[in-house]
Amino acid sequence: MKENGLLLRDFLVVEQQISKKSLARIKHGDGCILINGTEKTVRYVVQTGDMVELILPTETPSSSITPENIKLDIRYEDEHYLVLNKPANMNTIPSRQQSTGSLANAVLFYYEQKKIAATFHAVNRLDRDTSGLLIVAKHQLAHDKLSKLQQEHKVHRIYEAIVEGKVTPLNCMINIPIRRKKTSIIQREAHSSEGQHAVTHYRVIKQNEQYSHVEIKLETGRTHQIRVHFSFLHYPLCGDDLYGGSLRWITRQALHCKEVRFWHPFIKEEIKVQASWPDDLQNLYELVGL
């Protein structure tokens, strides 16, 4: 095998894509690296037929997040990841204004009940009023690996939204930087020359003269990216009054993450999870005549 004769450090970092930070956590925590059942240092020389096993350090749940008995809608679970369907009106993590009721509070309670020694590692987040799928890693190494894939645009998220106006063209890539609005600590704005690189792809599924149902794929994941991009194009999301949308039919942004897809870095197969429209968006869909 090509790894024969490599230092264990190089085998793990180069061949297995284990970050140096993750190795440092194992070294300085209570984890270890076993070769054929015997603990070795990263200076060990790997041989053909060696069985390499990582024992991860024990994690301590964050003391700043109180576990709460809140029902979770789990759409996928294994020893490394959870894919959860988050309802609207729920923060992903606690905020200064609201320290309870978040997805993180619920996940830590779930971990307590299942005797899972882990803290909360969100791979991606959703705004409080956005519903749908997000990925939570059960340990730091799982988070590191999927975060790296996400940076390489290999974690795919598909959203659906109902926006105001008859969107044209029917298919488009929006490539406009996004920055924090100088007069607000919450709002973002699209800016042609300043801000972070932000790319959104969309296609119109159905529309009438007043509203459009669009499918959206994110290439980047900036704060409020979908909301900002569609507002900039003068097609604000229904219910998104922060970015110009009307509250006539719904009081939260009409945005739902319906699919996540990624190559699982441990079991080496594609994971695809879907979640259909929640009831409030289905009602909106019918109210606006789509």
Contacts in CASP RR format, 6 or more apart in sequence:
PFRMAT RR
TARGET T0000
AUTHOR 0000-0000-0000
METHOD contacts of the structure
MODEL  1
MKENGLLLRDFLVVEQQISKKSLARIKHGDGCILINGTEKTVRYVVQTGD
MVELILPTETPSSSITPENIKLDIRYEDEHYLVLNKPANMNTIPSRQQST
GSLANAVLFYYEQKKIAATFHAVNRLDRDTSGLLIVAKHQLAHDKLSKLQ
QEHKVHRIYEAIVEGKVTPLNCMINIPIRRKKTSIIQREAHSSEGQHAVT
HYRVIKQNEQYSHVEIKLETGRTHQIRVHFSFLHYPLCGDDLYGGSLRWI
TRQALHCKEVRFWHPFIKEEIKVQASWPDDLQNLYELVGL
1 48 0 8 1.000
1 49 0 8 1.000
3 11 0 8 1.000
3 15 0 8 1.000
3 46 0 8 1.000
4 46 0 8 1.000
4 47 0 8 1.000
4 48 0 8 1.000
5 45 0 8 1.000
5 46 0 8 1.000
5 47 0 8 1.000
6 14 0 8 1.000
6 15 0 8 1.000
6 45 0 8 1.000
6 46 0 8 1.000
7 42 0 8 1.000
7 43 0 8 1.000
7 44 0 8 1.000
7 45 0 8 1.000
7 46 0 8 1.000
8 33 0 8 1.000
8 35 0 8 1.000
8 40 0 8 1.000
8 41 0 8 1.000
8 42 0 8 1.000
8 43 0 8 1.000
8 44 0 8 1.000
8 45 0 8 1.000
8 46 0 8 1.000
8 52 0 8 1.000
9 23 0 8 1.000
9 42 0 8 1.000
9 43 0 8 1.000
11 46 0 8 1.000
11 52 0 8 1.000
12 18 0 8 1.000
12 23 0 8 1.000
12 33 0 8 1.000
12 42 0 8 1.000
12 52 0 8 1.000
12 54 0 8 1.000
13 19 0 8 1.000
13 20 0 8 1.000
13 23 0 8 1.000
17 145 0 8 1.000
17 148 0 8 1.000
17 265 0 8 1.000
18 54 0 8 1.000
18 141 0 8 1.000
19 144 0 8 1.000
19 148 0 8 1.000
21 144 0 8 1.000
22 140 0 8 1.000
22 141 0 8 1.000
22 144 0 8 1.000
23 42 0 8 1.000
25 56 0 8 1.000
25 57 0 8 1.000
25 140 0 8 1.000
26 32 0 8 1.000
26 33 0 8 1.000
26 54 0 8 1.000
26 55 0 8 1.000
26 56 0 8 1.000
26 57 0 8 1.000
27 42 0 8 1.000
29 57 0 8 1.000
29 58 0 8 1.000
30 57 0 8 1.000
30 58 0 8 1.000
31 55 0 8 1.000
31 56 0 8 1.000
31 57 0 8 1.000
31 58 0 8 1.000
32 39 0 8 1.000
32 55 0 8 1.000
33 39 0 8 1.000
33 40 0 8 1.000
33 41 0 8 1.000
33 42 0 8 1.000
33 52 0 8 1.000
33 53 0 8 1.000
33 54 0 8 1.000
33 55 0 8 1.000
34 40 0 8 1.000
34 51 0 8 1.000
34 52 0 8 1.000
34 53 0 8 1.000
34 54 0 8 1.000
34 55 0 8 1.000
35 44 0 8 1.000
35 46 0 8 1.000
35 50 0 8 1.000
35 51 0 8 1.000
35 52 0 8 1.000
35 53 0 8 1.000
36 50 0 8 1.000
36 51 0 8 1.000
37 51 0 8 1.000
37 53 0 8 1.000
46 52 0 8 1.000
54 141 0 8 1.000
56 139 0 8 1.000
56 140 0 8 1.000
56 141 0 8 1.000
58 117 0 8 1.000
59 117 0 8 1.000
59 118 0 8 1.000
59 119 0 8 1.000
59 139 0 8 1.000
59 140 0 8 1.000
60 117 0 8 1.000
60 119 0 8 1.000
61 67 0 8 1.000
61 108 0 8 1.000
61 111 0 8 1.000
61 112 0 8 1.000
61 118 0 8 1.000
61 119 0 8 1.000
61 120 0 8 1.000
62 104 0 8 1.000
62 108 0 8 1.000
62 119 0 8 1.000
62 120 0 8 1.000
64 94 0 8 1.000
65 93 0 8 1.000
65 94 0 8 1.000
65 102 0 8 1.000
65 104 0 8 1.000
65 105 0 8 1.000
65 108 0 8 1.000
65 119 0 8 1.000
65 120 0 8 1.000
66 99 0 8 1.000
66 100 0 8 1.000
66 105 0 8 1.000
66 108 0 8 1.000
67 105 0 8 1.000
67 108 0 8 1.000
67 109 0 8 1.000
67 111 0 8 1.000
67 112 0 8 1.000
68 100 0 8 1.000
68 101 0 8 1.000
68 105 0 8 1.000
68 106 0 8 1.000
68 108 0 8 1.000
68 109 0 8 1.000
69 106 0 8 1.000
69 109 0 8 1.000
70 101 0 8 1.000
70 105 0 8 1.000
70 106 0 8 1.000
70 109 0 8 1.000
71 106 0 8 1.000
72 84 0 8 1.000
72 103 0 8 1.000
72 106 0 8 1.000
72 107 0 8 1.000
72 110 0 8 1.000
73 84 0 8 1.000
73 85 0 8 1.000
73 86 0 8 1.000
73 87 0 8 1.000
73 275 0 8 1.000
74 82 0 8 1.000
74 83 0 8 1.000
74 84 0 8 1.000
74 85 0 8 1.000
75 83 0 8 1.000
75 84 0 8 1.000
75 85 0 8 1.000
75 133 0 8 1.000
75 273 0 8 1.000
75 274 0 8 1.000
75 275 0 8 1.000
76 82 0 8 1.000
76 83 0 8 1.000
76 271 0 8 1.000
76 273 0 8 1.000
77 83 0 8 1.000
78 264 0 8 1.000
78 267 0 8 1.000
79 138 0 8 1.000
80 137 0 8 1.000
80 138 0 8 1.000
80 139 0 8 1.000
80 142 0 8 1.000
80 264 0 8 1.000
80 266 0 8 1.000
81 123 0 8 1.000
81 135 0 8 1.000
81 136 0 8 1.000
81 137 0 8 1.000
81 138 0 8 1.000
81 142 0 8 1.000
81 146 0 8 1.000
81 264 0 8 1.000
81 271 0 8 1.000
82 107 0 8 1.000
82 135 0 8 1.000
82 136 0 8 1.000
82 138 0 8 1.000
83 133 0 8 1.000
83 134 0 8 1.000
83 135 0 8 1.000
83 136 0 8 1.000
83 260 0 8 1.000
83 271 0 8 1.000
83 273 0 8 1.000
84 103 0 8 1.000
84 107 0 8 1.000
84 133 0 8 1.000
84 134 0 8 1.000
84 135 0 8 1.000
84 136 0 8 1.000
85 131 0 8 1.000
85 132 0 8 1.000
85 133 0 8 1.000
85 275 0 8 1.000
86 92 0 8 1.000
86 103 0 8 1.000
86 126 0 8 1.000
86 130 0 8 1.000
86 131 0 8 1.000
86 132 0 8 1.000
86 133 0 8 1.000
86 134 0 8 1.000
87 131 0 8 1.000
87 132 0 8 1.000
87 278 0 8 1.000
88 128 0 8 1.000
88 129 0 8 1.000
88 130 0 8 1.000
88 131 0 8 1.000
88 252 0 8 1.000
88 278 0 8 1.000
88 280 0 8 1.000
89 128 0 8 1.000
89 129 0 8 1.000
89 252 0 8 1.000
90 101 0 8 1.000
90 102 0 8 1.000
90 103 0 8 1.000
90 128 0 8 1.000
91 98 0 8 1.000
91 101 0 8 1.000
91 102 0 8 1.000
91 103 0 8 1.000
91 104 0 8 1.000
91 128 0 8 1.000
92 102 0 8 1.000
92 103 0 8 1.000
92 104 0 8 1.000
92 122 0 8 1.000
92 125 0 8 1.000
92 126 0 8 1.000
92 128 0 8 1.000
92 134 0 8 1.000
93 102 0 8 1.000
93 103 0 8 1.000
93 104 0 8 1.000
93 120 0 8 1.000
93 122 0 8 1.000
93 125 0 8 1.000
94 100 0 8 1.000
94 101 0 8 1.000
94 102 0 8 1.000
94 104 0 8 1.000
94 105 0 8 1.000
95 102 0 8 1.000
103 122 0 8 1.000
103 134 0 8 1.000
103 136 0 8 1.000
104 120 0 8 1.000
104 122 0 8 1.000
107 120 0 8 1.000
107 136 0 8 1.000
108 119 0 8 1.000
108 120 0 8 1.000
110 116 0 8 1.000
111 117 0 8 1.000
111 118 0 8 1.000
116 138 0 8 1.000
118 138 0 8 1.000
118 139 0 8 1.000
120 136 0 8 1.000
121 136 0 8 1.000
121 137 0 8 1.000
121 138 0 8 1.000
121 139 0 8 1.000
121 140 0 8 1.000
121 142 0 8 1.000
121 143 0 8 1.000
122 134 0 8 1.000
122 135 0 8 1.000
122 136 0 8 1.000
122 137 0 8 1.000
123 134 0 8 1.000
123 135 0 8 1.000
123 136 0 8 1.000
123 137 0 8 1.000
123 143 0 8 1.000
123 146 0 8 1.000
123 147 0 8 1.000
123 150 0 8 1.000
123 155 0 8 1.000
124 134 0 8 1.000
124 135 0 8 1.000
124 150 0 8 1.000
124 155 0 8 1.000
124 157 0 8 1.000
124 221 0 8 1.000
124 260 0 8 1.000
125 134 0 8 1.000
126 132 0 8 1.000
126 134 0 8 1.000
126 257 0 8 1.000
127 224 0 8 1.000
127 227 0 8 1.000
127 253 0 8 1.000
127 255 0 8 1.000
129 252 0 8 1.000
129 253 0 8 1.000
129 255 0 8 1.000
130 253 0 8 1.000
130 255 0 8 1.000
130 256 0 8 1.000
130 257 0 8 1.000
131 255 0 8 1.000
131 256 0 8 1.000
131 257 0 8 1.000
131 278 0 8 1.000
131 281 0 8 1.000
132 256 0 8 1.000
132 257 0 8 1.000
132 258 0 8 1.000
132 275 0 8 1.000
132 278 0 8 1.000
133 157 0 8 1.000
133 257 0 8 1.000
133 258 0 8 1.000
133 259 0 8 1.000
133 260 0 8 1.000
133 273 0 8 1.000
133 274 0 8 1.000
133 275 0 8 1.000
134 257 0 8 1.000
134 260 0 8 1.000
135 146 0 8 1.000
135 155 0 8 1.000
135 260 0 8 1.000
135 262 0 8 1.000
137 143 0 8 1.000
137 146 0 8 1.000
142 265 0 8 1.000
142 266 0 8 1.000
145 265 0 8 1.000
145 266 0 8 1.000
146 155 0 8 1.000
146 262 0 8 1.000
146 265 0 8 1.000
149 155 0 8 1.000
149 262 0 8 1.000
149 263 0 8 1.000
149 265 0 8 1.000
153 219 0 8 1.000
154 262 0 8 1.000
154 263 0 8 1.000
155 260 0 8 1.000
155 261 0 8 1.000
155 262 0 8 1.000
156 217 0 8 1.000
156 259 0 8 1.000
156 260 0 8 1.000
156 261 0 8 1.000
156 262 0 8 1.000
157 217 0 8 1.000
157 218 0 8 1.000
157 257 0 8 1.000
157 259 0 8 1.000
157 260 0 8 1.000
158 215 0 8 1.000
158 216 0 8 1.000
158 217 0 8 1.000
158 257 0 8 1.000
158 258 0 8 1.000
158 259 0 8 1.000
158 260 0 8 1.000
158 261 0 8 1.000
159 215 0 8 1.000
159 216 0 8 1.000
159 217 0 8 1.000
159 218 0 8 1.000
159 226 0 8 1.000
159 255 0 8 1.000
159 256 0 8 1.000
159 257 0 8 1.000
159 258 0 8 1.000
160 205 0 8 1.000
160 213 0 8 1.000
160 214 0 8 1.000
160 215 0 8 1.000
160 216 0 8 1.000
160 255 0 8 1.000
160 256 0 8 1.000
160 258 0 8 1.000
160 277 0 8 1.000
160 281 0 8 1.000
161 213 0 8 1.000
161 214 0 8 1.000
161 216 0 8 1.000
161 226 0 8 1.000
161 230 0 8 1.000
161 237 0 8 1.000
161 253 0 8 1.000
161 254 0 8 1.000
161 255 0 8 1.000
161 256 0 8 1.000
162 211 0 8 1.000
162 212 0 8 1.000
162 213 0 8 1.000
162 214 0 8 1.000
162 237 0 8 1.000
162 238 0 8 1.000
162 254 0 8 1.000
162 281 0 8 1.000
162 284 0 8 1.000
162 285 0 8 1.000
162 288 0 8 1.000
162 290 0 8 1.000
163 211 0 8 1.000
163 212 0 8 1.000
163 214 0 8 1.000
163 230 0 8 1.000
163 235 0 8 1.000
163 236 0 8 1.000
163 237 0 8 1.000
163 238 0 8 1.000
163 254 0 8 1.000
164 210 0 8 1.000
164 211 0 8 1.000
164 235 0 8 1.000
164 236 0 8 1.000
164 237 0 8 1.000
164 238 0 8 1.000
164 245 0 8 1.000
164 246 0 8 1.000
165 207 0 8 1.000
165 209 0 8 1.000
165 210 0 8 1.000
165 211 0 8 1.000
165 212 0 8 1.000
165 235 0 8 1.000
166 207 0 8 1.000
166 208 0 8 1.000
166 209 0 8 1.000
166 210 0 8 1.000
166 211 0 8 1.000
166 212 0 8 1.000
167 202 0 8 1.000
167 204 0 8 1.000
167 207 0 8 1.000
167 212 0 8 1.000
167 214 0 8 1.000
167 233 0 8 1.000
167 235 0 8 1.000
170 203 0 8 1.000
170 204 0 8 1.000
171 202 0 8 1.000
171 203 0 8 1.000
171 204 0 8 1.000
172 201 0 8 1.000
172 202 0 8 1.000
173 199 0 8 1.000
173 200 0 8 1.000
173 201 0 8 1.000
174 198 0 8 1.000
174 199 0 8 1.000
174 200 0 8 1.000
174 201 0 8 1.000
174 202 0 8 1.000
174 229 0 8 1.000
174 232 0 8 1.000
174 233 0 8 1.000
175 198 0 8 1.000
175 199 0 8 1.000
176 190 0 8 1.000
176 191 0 8 1.000
176 192 0 8 1.000
176 198 0 8 1.000
176 229 0 8 1.000
176 232 0 8 1.000
177 190 0 8 1.000
177 191 0 8 1.000
177 192 0 8 1.000
177 193 0 8 1.000
177 194 0 8 1.000
177 195 0 8 1.000
177 196 0 8 1.000
177 197 0 8 1.000
177 198 0 8 1.000
178 188 0 8 1.000
178 189 0 8 1.000
178 190 0 8 1.000
178 191 0 8 1.000
178 195 0 8 1.000
178 196 0 8 1.000
178 198 0 8 1.000
178 222 0 8 1.000
178 223 0 8 1.000
178 224 0 8 1.000
178 225 0 8 1.000
178 228 0 8 1.000
178 229 0 8 1.000
179 188 0 8 1.000
179 189 0 8 1.000
179 191 0 8 1.000
179 194 0 8 1.000
179 195 0 8 1.000
179 196 0 8 1.000
180 187 0 8 1.000
180 188 0 8 1.000
180 189 0 8 1.000
181 187 0 8 1.000
181 188 0 8 1.000
181 189 0 8 1.000
186 242 0 8 1.000
187 224 0 8 1.000
187 242 0 8 1.000
187 243 0 8 1.000
188 222 0 8 1.000
188 223 0 8 1.000
188 224 0 8 1.000
188 225 0 8 1.000
188 228 0 8 1.000
189 228 0 8 1.000
189 232 0 8 1.000
190 198 0 8 1.000
190 228 0 8 1.000
190 229 0 8 1.000
190 231 0 8 1.000
190 232 0 8 1.000
196 220 0 8 1.000
196 222 0 8 1.000
197 220 0 8 1.000
198 220 0 8 1.000
198 221 0 8 1.000
198 222 0 8 1.000
198 225 0 8 1.000
198 228 0 8 1.000
198 229 0 8 1.000
199 218 0 8 1.000
199 219 0 8 1.000
199 220 0 8 1.000
200 216 0 8 1.000
200 217 0 8 1.000
200 218 0 8 1.000
200 219 0 8 1.000
200 220 0 8 1.000
200 225 0 8 1.000
200 226 0 8 1.000
200 229 0 8 1.000
201 216 0 8 1.000
201 217 0 8 1.000
201 218 0 8 1.000
201 219 0 8 1.000
202 214 0 8 1.000
202 215 0 8 1.000
202 216 0 8 1.000
202 217 0 8 1.000
203 214 0 8 1.000
203 215 0 8 1.000
204 212 0 8 1.000
204 213 0 8 1.000
204 214 0 8 1.000
205 213 0 8 1.000
205 214 0 8 1.000
205 215 0 8 1.000
206 212 0 8 1.000
206 213 0 8 1.000
206 290 0 8 1.000
207 213 0 8 1.000
207 290 0 8 1.000
208 288 0 8 1.000
208 289 0 8 1.000
208 290 0 8 1.000
210 288 0 8 1.000
211 238 0 8 1.000
211 288 0 8 1.000
211 289 0 8 1.000
211 290 0 8 1.000
212 235 0 8 1.000
213 285 0 8 1.000
213 290 0 8 1.000
216 226 0 8 1.000
218 225 0 8 1.000
218 226 0 8 1.000
222 228 0 8 1.000
224 243 0 8 1.000
226 237 0 8 1.000
226 255 0 8 1.000
227 236 0 8 1.000
227 237 0 8 1.000
227 240 0 8 1.000
227 242 0 8 1.000
227 243 0 8 1.000
227 253 0 8 1.000
227 255 0 8 1.000
228 243 0 8 1.000
230 236 0 8 1.000
230 237 0 8 1.000
230 243 0 8 1.000
231 237 0 8 1.000
231 240 0 8 1.000
231 243 0 8 1.000
231 244 0 8 1.000
231 245 0 8 1.000
236 243 0 8 1.000
236 244 0 8 1.000
236 245 0 8 1.000
236 246 0 8 1.000
237 243 0 8 1.000
237 245 0 8 1.000
237 253 0 8 1.000
237 254 0 8 1.000
237 255 0 8 1.000
238 245 0 8 1.000
238 246 0 8 1.000
238 249 0 8 1.000
238 250 0 8 1.000
238 253 0 8 1.000
238 254 0 8 1.000
238 284 0 8 1.000
238 288 0 8 1.000
239 245 0 8 1.000
239 246 0 8 1.000
239 247 0 8 1.000
239 249 0 8 1.000
239 250 0 8 1.000
239 251 0 8 1.000
239 252 0 8 1.000
239 253 0 8 1.000
239 254 0 8 1.000
240 253 0 8 1.000
240 254 0 8 1.000
240 255 0 8 1.000
241 247 0 8 1.000
249 284 0 8 1.000
249 287 0 8 1.000
249 288 0 8 1.000
250 280 0 8 1.000
250 281 0 8 1.000
250 284 0 8 1.000
252 280 0 8 1.000
254 281 0 8 1.000
254 284 0 8 1.000
256 275 0 8 1.000
256 277 0 8 1.000
256 278 0 8 1.000
256 281 0 8 1.000
257 275 0 8 1.000
258 274 0 8 1.000
258 275 0 8 1.000
258 276 0 8 1.000
258 277 0 8 1.000
259 272 0 8 1.000
259 273 0 8 1.000
259 274 0 8 1.000
259 275 0 8 1.000
260 271 0 8 1.000
260 272 0 8 1.000
260 273 0 8 1.000
261 270 0 8 1.000
261 271 0 8 1.000
261 272 0 8 1.000
261 273 0 8 1.000
262 270 0 8 1.000
262 271 0 8 1.000
263 269 0 8 1.000
263 270 0 8 1.000
263 271 0 8 1.000
264 270 0 8 1.000
264 271 0 8 1.000
277 285 0 8 1.000
END
